[in-house]
Amino acid sequence: MTERFKVELLDEALEFVESLDEKTREKVIAFWDKSDKPDTVVISTHGIIKKTAKVPKSEIERAERIRKEYFERKSI
């Protein structure tokens, strides 16, 4: 069977994911890098455990910053 995509975790995200129980681990969301066709890469930036229904703005900004840095490093 051919892989449809591969998953890469940055160190900080890997440490966080490994600290989670299996059920919670399955709920982790990541962004997609489709720039290297035919592969699609799923990138996990970091993780948080939400205590409320709303994601803190600082965590959204953090994820966006890491995503931007990823693509900037990739283009070098």
N, C-alpha and C positions, 0 to 999 in steps of 0.2 A: 504494500500500500504506500502511495506517495504522500509525504507530509504536505499538508495544505499551508501550514505556517510553522515557524519556530518561535519559541518563547525565550527571551533573554531577560534576566533580572540584574539590575545594577546591585552592587554590594549591599547598600542600605535597604533596598527592597527585599533582597534575598533574606537578610537577617530578620526583617519583620515578618515575612511570610513563614519562615521556619519556626517562628515563635507562636504561630496560630494553630488552633486545632484544625483538623482536616475539613470539617464542614465550613468553617469560616474561611479557610484558605481557598476553597472553591469559589468564593464570592468576590475575590480580588479582581478589580477592573484595571485594564492597562490601555495605552494608546498604541496605534498601529503604524508601522513604517512600511509603506508599499512602494518605496522608491527604487528598490532593487528587485526588479521583476526577474523571474517569476516568483521569487520568495516574498512572503509577507512576514514581517517581524513584529511581534507583540512586545512592547516595552512596558515594564512595570517600574514606576519611578520611586515610589515610597508608599508607606501605608499608615493609616490612622484607624483608631477604633472610635467611631462616632458615639457620642453620649446623647446627642439630640438628633432630630430629623434633618436639621440643616447642616451641611458641610461648612466648617469655618472658612471664611474668605481667605485667610492666610494659608490654608492648606490647598485651596484651589490655585492661588497665586504660586505657591511652591511647586505644584505639579506642572503648571504652565512654564515656570522658569526652567525646571529640569528638562522638560520637553524641548524648549528652545535651545538650551545648551547642547542637548543630544544632537540635534540636527546641525547646529553650528560646528561641533566637533567632527561630525560625519563629513561635512563638506570641505574640510581641510585636506 
